[in-house]
Amino acid sequence: MMTAGFLSSLLLAPLLLVSGVPFFDPSNGTVPLVMWHGMGDSCCNPLSMGAIKKMIEEDIPGIYVRSLMIGKNFVEDTENGFFMDVNEQVASVCKQLAQDPELKGGYNAMGFSQGGQFLRAVAQRCPSPPMKTLISVGGQHQGVYGLPRCPGESSTLCDLIRKALNSGAYSDLVQKHLVQAQYWHDPLNDDLYKIHSLFLADINQERVVNQTYKKNLQLLEKFVLVKFLQDTVVDPVDTEWFGFLKAGQAKQTETLQESALYIEDRLGLAAMDKAGKLVFLATDGDHLQFTREWFNQNLLPYLR
């Protein structure tokens, strides 16, 4: 019953869209782009990812854009965004990218919503072919502790649902088969999260520091983080800039720079920040809502 409630709440989060440079494609001088869609979407939906791909191709003539499909068709791609083990998804993408001759010289990457942290895992785990710039558009890098359209801090009912979810989110069955549970981050049960989170606790170095992950992420030239100031889907919204709720409570948040992740520099983000590699962008609007004008002014320069 609890799992079904979790799923039904997640389905309320549709994708909302309005319409040094060492790794060049030698044939036309552009850097290839890899995109990973968010929850409930697919690689080539003409109203979302397909439209973004077309827009980029119009603005950067000759660019090679690969919009990732997880599965054999659009239906599987959408379903896998809910039910396929994230570690298996990342391994599949690493294999796809390694086998794509268009990417052998390097590529830029852009992830939308959960696709943002999934592509970060690719950068950490699979440095070949090399990722140059990673743009995370509303990605939940410290996880989520809230339901779409149902922020726990402002609704007693939502808070009750959220607390009930915690008793099941870290079970082996739910972790293995429900994507969103793999980045559910409960600040009231931090030890439980660190022990049982199959995906997020690993890529955020919550258990041990994998020096390879840290070294690989720092190979990025730029890591661009986009936050949506009126986001009603991602809770807390600070996670889109690597912030999160302070441990042991569920009301006060802390910035990336205030977090142990940054202070201990488990991912190398502090070093990247000092080197000017981290870029923090914000835009008004709900989750993944932006105009073409904003996209062209703020994101397109990182793709040229």
ABEGO torsion letter per residue (X at the ends): XAAAAAAAAAAABBBBBBXXBABBBAAAGBBBBBBBBBBGBBAABAABAAAAAAAAAAABBGBBBBBBBBEABAAAAAAAAAABBAAAAAAAAAAAAAABAAAAAEBBBBBBEAAAAAAAAAAAABAOBBBABBBBBGBBAAEBBBBBGBBAAABAAAAAAAAAAAAAAABAAAAAABAAAAABBBAABAAAAAAABAAAAAAAGAABBBAAAAAAAAABABBBBBBBAABAABOBAAAAAGBBBBBGBAABBBBAAABAAAAAGAAGAAAAAAAGABBBBBBBEBBGBBBAAAAAAAAAAAAX
